[in-house]
Amino acid sequence: MSDIKRAIYPGTFDPVTNGHLDIMNRASVMFDEIVVAVAQSASKEPMFTHDQRIAMVEAVTKDSPKIRVVGFEGLLVDLSDKLNANIIIRGLRAVSDFEYEIQMGYANASLKKELETIYLMPSLEHAFVSSSVVRSILPFNGKVEHLLPPVAHKMIQAYRK
């Protein structure tokens, strides 16, 4: 058994936002390693491809030695076994997030009793930021740079050309 305190931060990251980065950085203080697990999520019909989303998260976290990025598809409990990680990090912005997240946390725990989910609130300045908000603004060429890490914004501009 490893002595490394490892947690998984799963999500679609379509695209990765300042809110996601805030959660990653704050979780990095609590754990030796954060594995950002970018879900395939074909059923959600993401705006960006799986490879593009992985590349964005890798670019945004390249200077964070405690953060590793992996792509995955399938059950989170299977990934947790593969990574030897029994802690899941999830962000909660509002009460509406809580309902969905607690159901997912309980579902995961029902599949693997050792799996714990920790919920982090983003910093106040990022509390309203979501990938959905960014995706709703992008088709209209609206201003999103204040919602995204600069490197992600640059990559999105390149992807959309």
Disulfide bonds with the S-S distance in Angstrom:
none
